[in-house]
Amino acid sequence: MNEVVTLALWYLDRASALVLYPALWLTVLTGVFFTERRFGAIHWLSLRTHIELAVFAVGMMVLHAVVGTIDAWLVVDGIAPAPNYPFPLFIAGVGVGGVAVVLVVVAVLGFLEPRRFEHPKAIHALAYGGFAFATIHAVAIGSDMTGLLGQLVAASVGFVGVALVSKLFGGIRAARPTQ
């Protein structure tokens, strides 16, 4: 394969990943606040943007999955240069990315046909799991996860975790019977 095409695929793979991860992050964060009226303006913004962000993120995920699979195949075939970290870590990272895609696709299918699922929280758990596996994938295989970007990913994941814990404990507190 032409070196220019290989390099273009590599750049498209990385660029789609660098757009996809923040889109997934915003989708998860707006999803956390989507049903939580007690967060006021954040809840209102989540209502207005969550579905659009999710559609955009899924589109970017499909692009990244297709281009990333081609890029990974070229690396395995020896056509593209191998990454500068151990090859088993590369293969594991690709596998974890595949798990992330499967979890998000199942969650999306659950959202498109909600009557088939008895527990919508399980569908959301799949989406959160997809985000978690995407984060592991980004850290394991992402050549851009160094320095400040790596610190930003760690801080952003921590922020989403705090939001999820806040929602969980707020829901538990709201579910308690009043005396």
DOLONU-562859 format. One record per residue: z, x, y of N, C-alpha, C in turn. Coordinates in steps of 0.02 Angstrom, whole numbers, plus 32768, in hexadecimal, padded with zeros to 4 digits. Atoms other than C-alpha are relative to their C-alpha. Example, Ala and Ser with C-alpha at 12.3 -4.5 7.8 and 13.67 -1.06 7.14 Angstrom:
<rs>
8000802D7FC5818682677F1F8000802D803C/7FFD7FD67FC5816582AC7FCB80257FD98037/
</rs>
This chain:
<rs>
8000802B7FC58000800080008000802D803E/80067FDC7FC17FDB803B80B08045800D801D/7FC07FEF7FE2806B8096810680117FD3803B/7FF5802A7FC58055802B81A2801A7FBB7FE9/7FEA8041801A80687F8A813C804780057FE5/7FBD7FF5801B81007FCF80E1803480048038/7FD27FF97FC781518000818680087FBE8025/7FFD80417FDF81267F5881D4802C7FD07FD8/7FD5802A802A81777EFE8140804A80158008/7FBB7FE77FF882127F6D8152801D7FE68043/7FE980187FBF821F7F42820C800A7FB58001/7FF98049800282027E8881ED803D7FEC7FD7/7FC5800D802882877E8A8165803F800B8029/7FC47FF17FD883077EDD81D780067FD2803C/7FFD802C7FC682D97E75826F80157FB97FED/7FEC8043801682E77DD2820F80497FFE7FED/7FB87FFD801183917E0981CD802B8001803E/7FD87FFB7FC283CE7E36827B80007FC08029/800180427FE1839C7D8982B980257FCE7FD4/7FE2802F802F83D67D2E821C804B80028001/7FB77FFE800684897D6D821680237FDE803A/7FE080257FCA84BA7D3382C57FF27FB47FFC/800F8048800784617C8D82A3802D7FE17FCB/7FD28019803384C67C77820380477FFC801B/7FBD7FFE7FE485647CA8825E800B7FC5802F/7FF980387FD285477C2982E87FFE7FBD7FDB/8003803E8028851A7BA4826780437FF27FDF/7FBE8008801F85BC7BC1820980357FEE8034/7FCD800D7FCD86237BC582A87FF97FBA801E/800880447FE585D87B2682EF800F7FCC7FCA/7FED802E803685EE7AD68244804B7FF87FFA/7FB78004800286A77AFE824980197FCE8034/7FE8802A7FC986BB7AA382EF7FDC7FBD8004/802A803D7FFD863D7A1782CA80297FC07FFC/7FD8803D800986C179988294804480048020/7FBE7FF57FE3875579DB82F580027FED804A/7FFE80187FBA87687972839280348024802A/7FCA7FE17FDA880679CE83C37FEB80418023/80187FC47FDF879D7A6483F77FD67FF2803E/801F80147FC187517A0384887FB88017800A/80447FEA7FED86BB7A5B84D67FDE80267FC7/801D7FDC803986A27AC9843D7FE67FCE7FCD/80158035802D86997A2C83D27FBF7FE0801A/803A801F7FE1861C79DE844B7FC2802D7FF8/80387FD1800785AD7A7B844A7FEB80057FB7/80117FFD804785B77A81838C7FD87FC47FEB/8026803D8010857C79CD837F7FB880068018/80437FFC7FE284E779F683EE7FD480367FE1/80287FC6801584B27A9983998002800F7FB5/7FF67FEA804684ED7AA482E47FC27FF47FD5/8038800F802C845B7A4F828E7FC3802A8012/80397FD87FEB83D77AA882F68009804A7FEC/7FF27FBB8014842B7B5082D77FF780087FB4/80067FFC804984337B2A821C7FB780017FEB/804780018011837A7B0082147FE080438011/801B7FBF7FEC834E7B9F8273801880377FCF/7FE57FCD802D83C17C0882047FE07FFC7FBB/80208007804283767BC181647FB8801A8003/80437FE57FF882C77BE781A58000804C8002/7FFA7FB77FFD82FB7C9981CE8013801C7FBC/7FEB7FE98042834E7CA781237FC480027FD1/803C8001802B82AC7C7580CC7FD3803C8012/80297FC77FEB824B7CF58133801E80427FE6/7FDF7FC2801482CA7D7E81107FFF80077FB4/80007FFD804982D47D5280567FBB80147FE5/80447FF0801882177D59803F7FEE80498012/80137FBD7FEB81FB7DF780A5802F80347FE0/7FD17FD2801F82997E4880617FF2800B7FB6/80127FF8804782647E277FAE7FC3802E7FF9/803B7FD4800281BA7E777FCF80148048800F/7FE87FBD7FEC820F7F0A8025802780207FC7/7FD97FE58038828A7F207F957FD380137FC6/802E7FF2803781FD7F177F167FDA8041800E/80247FC27FEE81A07FA07F74802D803D7FF6/7FD17FC9800A823C800D7F6F8008800E7FB5/7FF87FF7804882547FEF7EB47FC280207FE1/803F7FE3801A819C80187E937FF38047801A/800A7FBD7FE581AC80B97EF87FCC80048037/803380017FCB812C80827F798020800B8044/7FDA7FF77FC281AC80778005803880327FF3/7FCA7FCF800A822F80FE802180417FDF7FEB/7FBF8019801782D580E67FCA80338005803A/7FCE7FFC7FCB836C80C38038802980407FFA/7FD97FC27FFF83E08151806880467FF67FE4/7FC1800A8023846E810E7FFC7FEF7FF47FB6/800E80048048848180FE7F3F7FD67FC37FED/802E8035801483F880977EEB80247FC57FDF/7FDC803A801C8474802D7E84801F7FD48036/7FE580277FC984C47FF77F287FC97FD68020/803980257FE684187FC37F667FF17FC37FD4/800E8037802E83F87F5A7ECA80387FCC8003/7FC8802F7FFB84A67F0C7ED47FFC7FD98041/800780227FC084897EE57F8B7FCA7FCC8000/80368031800683E57E8F7F6480187FC57FD7/7FE58035802A843C7E2B7EDB80317FD38026/7FD080277FD884C87DF57F507FDB7FD68034/802A80277FD384447DBF7FCE7FE07FC57FDD/801C8037802783F37D577F4680347FC97FF4/7FCA80328009849A7D027F23800B7FD98041/7FF880217FBF84AC7CDD7FDD7FC97FCC800B/8038802E7FF783FF7C8D7FE180097FC37FD3/7FF78038802E84247C227F4780377FD18019/7FC9802A7FE884CA7BE57F8D7FEB7FD7803E/801580247FC4847D7BB880357FCC7FCB7FEF/80338032801383E87B617FE480217FC47FDF/7FDD80388020845C7AF87F7680267FD88034/7FDD80247FCB84C47ACD800F7FCF7FD78029/803280247FD984287A9C80707FE87FC37FD9/80158039802983ED7A2E7FE080377FCC7FFE/7FC880307FFF849A79DF7FDE80037FDA8042/7FFF80227FBF848E79B880977FC57FD08006/803B802B7FFC83E0796E808280067FC27FD4/7FF58039802D841878FC7FF4804B7FF97FF3/7FB78000800784D378E08012801A7FCE7FCD/7FE78031803084DF784A7F9D8008801C7FBA/7FFB7FE1804284CB78BC7F07804180267FF7/7FC27FD98004856B79187F30803B7FD48014/7FC680297FF2861478C47F28802D801F8034/7FD27FDD7FD3866E79477F8F7FDA802A8033/80247FD97FCD861B797E803280218043800F/7FDF7FC07FF2869F7A0580457FE880367FCF/801A7FCF802F86597A587FA97FBD801C8018/803F7FEA7FE585AF7A5F7FFC800C80338038/7FEF7FD17FCB85FD7AB28094801B80407FE3/7FE77FC3802086577B2B80227FC7802C7FE8/803A7FDA801485AE7B5E7FDD7FE18024803C/801C7FE17FC385707B7E808E802C803A8016/7FD37FCA7FEE860B7BE580B57FFA803A7FCF/800A7FCC803285F37C4380127FBF8026800B/803F7FDF7FF0853F7C66804080088030803A/7FF37FD47FC7857A7CAD80E68028803D7FEA/7FD87FC7801885FB7D19808D7FD580317FD9/802C7FD3802685797D5D80147FCC8021802E/802F7FE27FD085007D7980A5802280398025/7FDB7FCB7FDE85877DDF80FB8006803D7FD2/7FFB7FC9803085A37E47805E7FBB80227FF9/80447FE5800484E67E5C804F7FF0802B803C/80107FDA7FC384D77E958103802580428001/7FD97FC27FFF85617F1580F07FE9802F7FC9/80147FD6803985257F5380457FBB801F8009/80467FE97FFF846C7F63806A7FE6800C8046/80197FFB7FBC845B7F5A812680038047801B/80037FBC7FE584218000816A801780018049/7FED80047FB984537FC28217804C7FF58009/7FB8800F7FFD850C7FA781EC8029803F800C/7FDA7FC57FEF854D8044823E80197FFA8047/7FE67FFD7FBC85B3806782D780167FBE801C/7FEA803C7FDD85C87FDB83537FEB7FC07FDC/8017803D802285607F5C82F0802D7FF07FC5/7FD2800B803885CF7F72825780437FE48018/7FC280197FE386697F5782C47FF87FB98019/800C80447FE9861B7EBC83117FFD7FCE7FC6/8003802C803B85F77E73826580477FF47FE6/7FBB8008801786AC7E93823080267FD1802E/7FDD802B7FD086EE7E4282CF7FE77FB87FFC/801C8044800386797DAD82C080167FDC7FC2/7FE9801F803D86A97D8D820C804A7FEE8007/7FB980107FF487607D96823E80087FC3802C/7FFD803A7FD387407D1882C97FF17FBF7FDA/8011803C802986EC7C9D8250803A7FF17FD1/7FC6800B802C877F7CB681D980397FDE8025/7FCB801F7FD787FB7C8B82637FEE7FB8800F/801580457FF287957BF0829080097FD47FC2/7FF78026803D87947BB881DA80497FF27FF1/7FB88009800B88507BD381C9801B7FCE8032/7FEA80307FCE886B7B75826B7FED7FB97FEE/80168042801588057AE4822B80287FE87FC4/7FDA8012803C885E7AE6818380477FEA8012/7FBB80117FEF890D7AE681CD80037FC4802F/8003803B7FD588DB7A6882527FF57FC17FD7/800C8039802C889979F681CA803D7FEE7FD7/7FC3800D802689387A09816480347FDF802C/7FD0801C7FD289A379E581FB7FED7FB78011/801680447FEF893A794C822780067FD07FC4/7FFD802A803B8940790D817380477FEC7FED/7FBB8011800F89FF790B816C80127FBC801B/7FEB80437FE78A4A785E817980328009803A/7FD27FFE7FC88AA5783C821A80407FDD7FEE/7FBF801D80108B5C78138215801C7FDA803B/
</rs>
